[in-house]
Amino acid sequence: MADTTNDIWNDNDGEEDEAPRKGGRLRRFGIFFLVLVAVLGVVIVAAYRDGTGFDALRRLFSYGSGEESTSEAQYDYDASDSNRFAVLGDSLVVLSDTKLQVLARGGEEIWSTSVRMSAPALETGGGRAVAYDVGGTELYVVDESGEVGSLTAPENAPYFSARLNEDGWLAVTAGLENYKGGVTVYNSQMDEVFLFRASDRFVIDAYVTDDNSTLAAVTLGQENSVFVSNIVLYELDREDPAADYDVTDGLVAAVGEQDGQLVTVSDTCLTYASPAGEVRATYSYAGSYLREYDLHGDGFTALLLNRYKSGGVGRLVTVDTDGQEIASLDVNEEILSISAAGRYLAVLYMDSVVIYTEELEVYAQLEGTDYARSVLMRQDGSALLLAAESAHLFLP
């Protein structure tokens, strides 16, 4: 056999080192894989326990690791005391008495229009926002990309309220000449599908159930010289009412739906009823004063109740769809704003924002927020801090 020891064409110099190098790479990959499995295991355990782990993953994929407050997600707008805000995915809707605009993450304007509103109002549902003038004649529906549709009311039939359900159907309550108000229902294509006019009681609000089958109209009347709220239910394929129920000892401020049940917020209690008109539960404020509320939590309502008519002494409360208190937290400092979405409740104090779970356990906290006037919670556990001229993302 030929001697190849010094043969440069057949020299095997370095072969002895190749195996160790390959082994080192394999070991490093193995360690990385084990660390990744461990991290994912922790996230999955957290997600299994309360669902927040999945939200953390969503934020990681959307924004990266980032800092608590990211500069890349800043929205700029004109300062106005009349500004109203709504979150639609990564877009921010801003409504003032002169302008309606949809802003992209990063502050770019996606769409805008000039308006003339004396009492601007903004509501969300089904990935859309409805902007309207309370007592006026302008109404717009927008989504993340801009305008979906618009309506203009006659001068003698101004808008009182407008609400979107989770499928984008719109219920518009308006004054009607020779009637005590009425409600028009529009489907997600903005086609009119139902109209009723009230002759006996004033109509002040309305909501279409999320299965698009029933309209819940809030009416106001008097019994024994006392105002009484009554919810009248209409099946959208019939003209006559299907059922109704009273909200006792309270005036209804808002109506919505959670877990298939109609929820009404009044000045004295929450009332839960089936779409067939069966009252299933009531949560009383027990003499406390309702200061603020939010119906947009997943299966819970958030309340800010004050012990006195003014001042900051009170408590935060979350209530489930059985009318049972989930949690309660005493507060002895001023609260500027609350906002619920998904599993979370954001609370803006004078110089900090705290994100709670529905059990009112602290999920995340940010100090030094004295520049913020309001807060908007988002489904993924992040929140927008709204200042006079800009909004900044708080990313736990």
Disulfide bonds with the S-S distance in Angstrom:
none
